[in-house]
Amino acid sequence: MNARAQQPNFFSRSEIGVHAGTMFYIGDLNQFKPFYKSKFAGSLVYRFNVHSRLTLRFNATYGNIAADDKDAKQALMVNRNLNFQSQISEIAGGLEFHYMPFQFGNRRYIGTAYMITQIGLFHMNPQTEFNGALVDLQSVGTEGQNKEGGTKPYGKYQLCVPLGLGVKFSLGKFCSFNLDIAIRKTFTDYIDDIGADTYMSPESLDAINGADAVALSNRSINGSFQGRRGDSSNKDWYIYAGGMLTFRLGKGNNCPVIR
């Protein structure tokens, strides 16, 4: 009975944890600045330790991202005068590969660096302030998107591929501390509501989606429609970094050691 109780089991291989950190965005409104307008983000994590070098990882993450042309160094970007903010809600699952064996409470395998590779689904909702209120940009159709015809509105639910690196350390037989950072490769250019290279003509856009779409599509300081709106050759990214505490759920033996 005692021998069976000490064998690795589902609970002794399982961990739950809380991840707290910061999230920021890379795209048409922030091409170069790491941690620009980074905001607090959090995540709930579940892990299943297959063996000492491989862990299944699932997480539910929530954060906020934002960017504003007024902070740009290039005069053309400042003149473009666009901005956005968006909540990000994400679920993802995949693998952690440990560079060295890791086991809770084992001084020989007390810590390791690891690589994260996952696939996930996230929800975005780019917004901007207009006439004193926050406006959902997807429904406005700033690039002529319209449900009735022509270009369809982009989806608020999108796929992502989190890829990252981290380190973790055992804090005894039942707890570990982790630090990691993971970029989210996405397949959309509309996290910031900007996808087209150029502005749509105000007459055409007004006929399709009305005056608010025209006003929110081009907010340039000099009022020109000849400038560059975005860069359609690159997709948007977001990045999440922080620290995590996880706790084992059971008292059985650790997962097997693979050296």
C-alpha positions in Angstrom: 0.0 0.0 0.0 2.8 2.5 1.0 4.8 1.5 -2.0 1.9 2.2 -4.4 1.3 5.5 -2.6 4.9 6.7 -3.3 4.7 6.0 -7.0 4.5 9.0 -9.4 0.8 9.7 -10.1 -1.4 12.3 -11.7 -1.4 14.5 -8.7 2.3 14.2 -7.8 3.1 15.2 -11.4 0.6 18.1 -11.5 1.3 21.7 -10.6 -0.9 24.8 -10.4 0.4 28.3 -10.2 0.0 32.0 -10.5 2.0 34.1 -13.0 2.3 37.9 -12.7 4.1 40.2 -15.0 3.8 42.7 -17.8 2.5 42.7 -21.4 3.4 45.0 -24.3 2.9 45.1 -28.1 5.0 45.3 -31.2 3.4 46.5 -34.5 2.7 49.5 -36.6 2.4 51.8 -33.7 5.5 50.4 -31.8 8.1 48.9 -34.1 11.2 49.1 -31.9 10.6 49.8 -28.2 10.7 46.8 -25.8 8.4 47.2 -22.8 6.9 50.4 -24.3 3.6 51.2 -22.5 3.9 47.8 -20.8 1.0 47.1 -18.4 0.3 44.6 -15.6 -0.8 41.1 -16.8 -1.5 37.9 -15.0 -2.0 34.2 -15.7 -3.2 31.0 -14.1 -1.0 28.0 -15.0 -1.4 24.2 -14.9 1.6 21.9 -15.6 1.9 18.1 -16.0 5.5 16.8 -15.6 5.9 14.0 -18.1 9.5 13.5 -16.9 12.4 15.6 -15.6 13.1 17.2 -19.1 9.5 17.6 -20.4 6.4 19.3 -19.0 3.0 20.0 -20.5 1.9 23.6 -19.8 -1.5 25.2 -20.1 -2.2 28.8 -19.2 -5.0 31.4 -19.2 -3.7 34.9 -19.5 -5.2 38.4 -19.2 -3.5 41.7 -19.9 -3.7 45.1 -21.6 -1.6 46.7 -24.4 -1.5 50.2 -25.9 0.5 52.5 -28.2 0.4 56.1 -29.3 2.1 57.9 -32.2 2.7 61.0 -30.0 5.5 59.0 -28.4 7.3 58.2 -31.7 10.7 59.7 -32.6 10.0 60.0 -36.3 8.1 63.1 -37.4 6.0 61.2 -39.9 4.7 58.9 -37.2 3.9 61.7 -34.8 2.0 63.4 -37.7 0.0 60.2 -38.3 -1.4 60.7 -34.8 -3.0 57.2 -34.3 -3.3 55.4 -31.0 -5.1 52.3 -29.6 -5.5 50.2 -26.5 -6.8 46.7 -26.2 -7.5 44.0 -23.6 -5.9 40.6 -24.4 -7.5 37.4 -23.1 -5.6 34.2 -24.1 -5.7 30.5 -23.5 -2.7 28.4 -24.6 -1.2 25.0 -24.3 2.0 23.3 -25.2 5.4 22.1 -24.0 8.3 23.2 -21.8 11.6 21.6 -22.7 14.1 21.6 -19.8 17.8 22.1 -20.7 18.7 20.2 -17.6 16.8 17.6 -15.5 14.5 19.2 -12.9 12.8 17.7 -9.8 11.1 19.2 -6.8 13.1 18.9 -3.6 16.1 17.2 -5.4 19.3 19.1 -4.7 20.9 17.5 -7.7 18.2 18.8 -10.0 17.2 21.9 -8.2 17.0 24.3 -11.2 17.0 24.5 -15.0 16.5 26.8 -17.9 13.7 25.9 -20.3 12.1 26.7 -23.6 8.4 27.3 -24.1 6.5 26.4 -27.3 2.7 26.6 -27.4 -0.3 27.3 -29.5 -3.1 29.5 -28.3 -6.3 31.5 -29.0 -6.6 35.1 -27.9 -9.3 37.8 -27.9 -8.5 41.4 -28.8 -10.6 44.5 -29.0 -8.7 47.6 -30.3 -10.2 50.8 -29.0 -9.4 54.5 -29.1 -10.8 57.7 -27.5 -13.1 59.7 -29.7 -15.4 62.6 -28.6 -14.7 61.8 -25.0 -15.5 58.1 -25.1 -13.8 54.8 -25.9 -14.8 53.5 -29.3 -14.5 49.9 -30.5 -12.5 50.3 -33.8 -13.4 46.9 -35.3 -17.0 47.8 -35.7 -16.2 51.3 -37.1 -14.4 49.8 -40.2 -11.6 52.4 -40.5 -10.2 50.7 -43.6 -13.6 50.1 -45.3 -14.4 46.8 -43.6 -18.2 46.2 -43.8 -20.4 43.2 -42.9 -22.7 44.0 -45.8 -20.1 43.6 -48.6 -16.5 44.3 -49.7 -13.8 43.6 -47.2 -15.1 41.7 -44.1 -14.3 42.9 -40.6 -11.3 41.2 -39.0 -12.0 38.7 -36.3 -11.5 39.6 -32.6 -10.5 36.0 -31.9 -7.1 35.1 -33.4 -4.5 32.3 -33.1 -1.2 32.9 -31.5 2.0 30.9 -31.0 3.8 31.7 -27.7 7.5 31.1 -27.9 9.8 31.8 -25.0 12.6 31.1 -22.5 12.7 30.8 -18.8 14.4 29.6 -15.7 13.0 27.8 -12.6 14.2 26.7 -9.2 12.8 24.3 -6.7 11.8 25.8 -3.4 11.4 22.5 -1.6 9.3 19.4 -2.4 6.1 21.2 -3.4 6.9 24.6 -4.7 9.0 26.2 -7.5 9.8 29.8 -8.6 10.0 30.7 -12.3 11.0 33.7 -14.5 10.1 33.6 -18.2 9.4 35.7 -21.2 7.4 34.6 -24.3 6.7 36.4 -27.5 3.3 35.8 -29.1 3.6 35.3 -32.9 0.2 36.2 -34.4 -1.4 35.9 -37.8 -3.2 39.2 -37.8 -2.1 42.8 -38.5 -5.1 44.3 -36.7 -4.3 44.1 -33.0 -3.9 47.9 -33.4 -6.6 48.2 -36.1 -4.0 49.1 -38.7 -3.4 46.8 -41.6 -3.4 48.8 -44.9 -0.4 50.6 -46.3 -2.4 53.7 -47.4 -5.5 55.5 -46.4 -8.8 54.8 -48.2 -10.2 57.9 -49.9 -12.5 59.8 -47.6 -15.3 59.9 -50.1 -15.3 56.1 -50.6 -14.9 55.4 -46.8 -17.7 57.8 -46.0 -20.0 56.1 -48.5 -19.3 52.7 -46.9 -19.0 53.3 -43.2 -19.9 57.0 -42.5 -18.2 60.1 -41.1 -16.9 58.5 -37.9 -14.9 55.9 -39.9 -13.3 58.8 -41.9 -12.4 60.7 -38.8 -10.9 57.7 -37.0 -9.1 56.3 -40.1 -7.1 59.5 -40.7 -6.3 61.5 -37.6 -3.1 63.1 -39.0 -2.2 66.5 -37.7 -1.8 68.0 -41.1 -5.0 66.3 -42.4 -3.2 64.7 -45.4 -4.4 61.4 -46.9 -1.2 61.0 -48.8 0.9 59.6 -45.9 1.6 56.0 -44.9 -1.1 54.4 -42.7 0.6 51.1 -41.8 2.8 48.3 -43.0 0.9 45.3 -44.5 4.0 43.2 -44.8 4.4 42.6 -41.1 2.0 41.0 -38.6 1.5 42.3 -35.0 3.1 40.7 -31.9 2.6 40.9 -28.2 5.0 39.8 -25.4 4.4 38.7 -21.8 7.1 38.4 -19.2 7.0 37.9 -15.4 7.5 35.6 -12.5 5.5 32.5 -11.4 5.0 30.4 -8.3 3.7 26.8 -8.8 2.7 24.2 -6.3 2.6 20.4 -6.6 -0.9 18.9 -6.0 0.2 15.5 -4.7 2.7 13.8 -2.3 3.8 10.9 -4.5 7.3 10.5 -5.9 8.6 12.9 -8.6 8.4 12.2 -12.3 11.1 10.0 -13.8 14.6 11.5 -14.3 15.7 11.7 -18.0 19.3 12.9 -18.2 
